[in-house]
Amino acid sequence: MARKILIVDDDQKTRVLLKAYLEKNQYEVRLAHDGAAFLAEFQRYADELSLVILDVMLPDTDGFALCKIVRGRSNVPIIMLTASSDETDRVVGLELGADDYIAKPYSPRELLARIKAIHRRTGIDQVAPPRYYRFVGFTLDTVARTVLDPAGELVALTGLDFQLLRYFVEHPGDILDRNVLCEQTRGRDAGPLDRSLDVQISRLRLRLNDDGKQPLLIKTVRGAGYVFSADVNCLHA
């Protein structure tokens, strides 16, 4: 579903700020300055909207009336904005079908966090994970659970080796400590004398033709863990 948001607020500065900020975060934004303009936009885009943001105080109506109209026509999530600190406003809005409520003044970051939370709950921001990860000529296929080298030949990996490599390519550039890596591949922390992870990484380096003395792909970060340093490209199909 498209991440399209309709905002009604009678303050032009606020509208412009929110539009710029949300578009920067990959949302499509439609704006309205009063109730009439909002209803016209809502009528046009109702089936495409992933969220509606309603200011309570408007020159020709109020956000409560708009909330009631929206909820009578659609299940689209609604966030209400108000300058009032009165709890009654919040209760009324939620009873009319609003999903969340933010009191003014608020920061765009707080609003973005609320938007993301609603989109997660409604499944809008759930994206299928990539199937393929490509790095320095290698291709890891998460469905077939295979790795091909730059020549297209199958790389012989154990199940644990594949899990470890997959975790690395899913977190390129991140320093991953030993406990995290052991938890991901073995379901337990690494003990102080447990060298199995080091053996596994040495084996994985060998399979990837990564020089054990001066590795370019899986680098050791002394005292911290390991980092997968190659550039990784993701493909869904």
FENURSUL-V655653 format. One record per run of one state. SS is the DSSP state (H for helix, E for strand, - for the rest). FROM is the first residue (numbers start at 1). LEN is the number of residues. If there is no record, write none. Layout:
ss: [SS & SS]
from: [FROM & FROM]
len: [LEN & LEN]
This chain:
ss: [- & E & - & H & - & E & - & H & - & E & - & E & - & E & H & - & E & - & H & - & E & - & H & - & E & - & E & - & E & - & E & - & H & - & E & - & H & - & H & - & E & - & E & - & E & -]
from: [1 & 4 & 9 & 12 & 25 & 28 & 33 & 35 & 49 & 51 & 56 & 57 & 58 & 62 & 63 & 74 & 78 & 83 & 87 & 96 & 100 & 104 & 108 & 123 & 132 & 136 & 138 & 142 & 146 & 149 & 154 & 155 & 159 & 171 & 175 & 177 & 178 & 187 & 196 & 208 & 218 & 222 & 225 & 229 & 233 & 236]
len: [3 & 5 & 3 & 13 & 3 & 5 & 2 & 14 & 2 & 5 & 1 & 1 & 4 & 1 & 11 & 4 & 5 & 4 & 9 & 4 & 4 & 4 & 15 & 9 & 4 & 2 & 4 & 4 & 3 & 5 & 1 & 4 & 12 & 4 & 2 & 1 & 9 & 9 & 12 & 10 & 4 & 3 & 4 & 4 & 3 & 2]
